[in-house]
Amino acid sequence: MDNERFEKRMKLLKKSYDHVPSTFDPNTVLQKLEAETKSPENPNGRRKKINQQVVVWIVGIASILIISLISGLYVADQKNIEEEPVTPEELDQFIEKLKKDYEAEREKRRALLKLEKRDFENFELYSPLSIINLDSYLSTVGQDGNPEGRLMEVYNRAVENIKTPSEMVVDLKSAPLTEDEQGSLEFIYTYKEKVDRLTAIYDEILQENNDVLQAYEVDPSLDKAYMIGMSKGGFPERLQNILDTMKEQSIHLQSDVNSYGEQFFAKYYSSKTHEQIIPLLHPDTMGYLDMMTEAPYIVAGELVYPLEESVDMLRGMQHTLTNVEDNSALNQLLETYFVSMFNTILRGTEKSPVFDEQGKVKREYKEAWKNMASGYGATPLRYVMKPIVEEMEASGWTASETWNRIGYDALKDALVVQRAGQLDMYMYGEQPVFQDEAIQLPDPEFDQNIGVLYDSFKKQYDLAVLKGRSPIDIVALYNLANEKNDPEMMYHLHHENVWKYSESGYETSLDQYKASWQKALSLLPLNDEMSFSGDSVFRNDPLLYGTVNLSHQGEVRYALSVIHENGVWYIGDVSLPPLTSSE
Amino acid sequence: MDESELIAKAQAGDQAAYGELMTKYYRTVEKFAFQCGVRLDDISDVTQEVFIKLYRFLPQFNQQRFTTWLYKITLNAARDYYRKEGRETEKRERFVTNQSNSSEPSAEDQVFLFEEDRELHEAMIRLDEKYRIPLILFYFQDISYQQIADILNMTMPAIKTRIFRAKELLKREISLQSGGAFNGQ
């Protein structure tokens, strides 16, 4: 049995387990526990009784204090609970009202979803409100300082439980979670769970009506599932009802033709409602939301989406997996998709192998791999793909030792390292620690040191001279070179990337720089402090970026970008502020 | 009231809070017990036993993940149940006998939508426990590798290996059962 079929069967079996009948009554357990507590054989019985009396007093006193603080928070329609305790009769009436209200809420959702009672029970699954049928619960709640508030909480949870996915979206619109990562995660878990419940109900109904669906005739050139979904009437009521309402919940009918024929199933899709959710949740959690509409990514060992699109999806998954702290089953599922899709792209498939007849990596794979290795910063995809791409490029895209050697879990391992905050080190080595530095200006001794450094570096522009010097020294040296009308030194003090990747798109040569050079404002005399913060250094691939600030009377007036590579600080900014005509 | 509040209240002896916890989790226990091989007739007893044990141990609960604890107790309750009643060995025979001798649909039959599901369930029950339980937790309880490792007091790599091996064994078992009809797809 192949893996895909196995997974499918396990999924179906999981649905079957939802039909395990329930005969458990929590009330029985509470009664047993109560009997145990009261049992005369209990050697601790007497002591417990005394303790209980004390507890009752303490709880009584505490309740009075707490009620006055928290009663305002409850939504319950209460009337001066703090002052007037609820009588048992009032509580009974309140419970009856809750039951009635809940039944109305249930019916509202059932009508909305057009589900039969038995089907709706599967959507409801369990109702938190069933607790109010427990005698022990009611007797304890009755002694609570705020029984109505407590019951109202349970009621609200029960209503939340039966809200449809589309209702959840309406609620979300009124209270977006864009800034709230944890809230977004909770929304997605609940939303997905409800979608899954509905999908399971729909699948069962579709399965029971399989003969009718198979017999439905449409033009062979048309998508049968789509046509059935569009049908207005003509199917048995239970089936027609779900066909009429499922799209409202962003679920539609799909079919899959395999060796068993055309199989119909319900699938969550990227509807307009779904698209409305996207801007309302924390952006880092998007990977989960995308997974709901995109999965599965691989069918029968082949990628479902084109390579380029699959790589984009991988990047989206990676963003969520590396930015969201979450140890849920959803996270596990996303990680599984992430790893399996990556390995499929890395190893190719039966229908689309990686190598062409000449033994070269095919163009589409070459692009996909380079895409995975591109970007900046330490990411799991880059960590795994960079050496492969480099080795492949060196061999004319025919071989890579890393490609031969790495196993299925390479990306997963990189993810673990990334989550542990170690991937930077694995990719670029240990980051040097830079101390904070500051120098008060003017400082003749400092000026003298920089003068010596100028003479030394001027001889051959040997970078070894600059090795180990602080970024403050380099900025001062750059400033001195400007004062001395020495564009050549200024050119050499810049990091090479400044010239390679200039805005013009052309690499700037020394001659071009010299030809266009103009003396700039000398910054040091205008300021009283030059400082550098080691903490503010950040990495962008192998380069480290920092800033040297020039301040006057505590106010930063100039901030020069500096770049660190192989023990040497360079100037990152292209130029100093120009000298005005009057200066 | 969130779960941690319910747990704290239940620990302090609030039976109502414990009632809410039971209401929230009894379906998990019922399904897990059935997946582990407890017969439908016995599930109610096992579930009851789980929640009584859970309540007794509640004062010792130290804020680790509640469900981890719940699964551990359910697993032990299922084991104890069969150990006490000597049913572990009978259980498998009963499955076979039920299916071959009775023309009446059994209670188990009502659970499974398709014959294939029943066969897969039975094949899974026949697996050695060390493979069966990680597989169930992973596929049917949607639990992360790490939490499975916590429940079974094992390392995460060991869990992954067990699940991988369990899948292989189960695939082989089904193929044998169906005369190799699913092989080679």
Interface residues (C-beta under 8 A of the other chain):
Chain A: M1 D2 R5 F6 R9 M10 L12 L13 K14 K15 S16 Y17 D18 H19 V20 P21 S22 T23 F24 D25 P26 N27 T28 V29 L30 K32 L33 E34 V55 L125 Y126 P128 S130 I131 L134 S136 Y137 T140 V141 D144 R150 E153 V154 E204 Q207 S259 N327 S328 A329 N331 Q332
Chain B: M1 G13 D14 Q15 A16 Y18 G19 E20 M22 T23 K24 Y26 R27 V29 E30 K31 F34 Q35 L40 I43 S44 T47 Q48 F51 I52 Y55 A107 Q110 V111 F112 L113 F114 E116 D117 L120 H121 Y139 F140 D142 I143 S144 Y145 Q146 Q147 K167 L170 K171 I174 S175 F182 N183 Q185
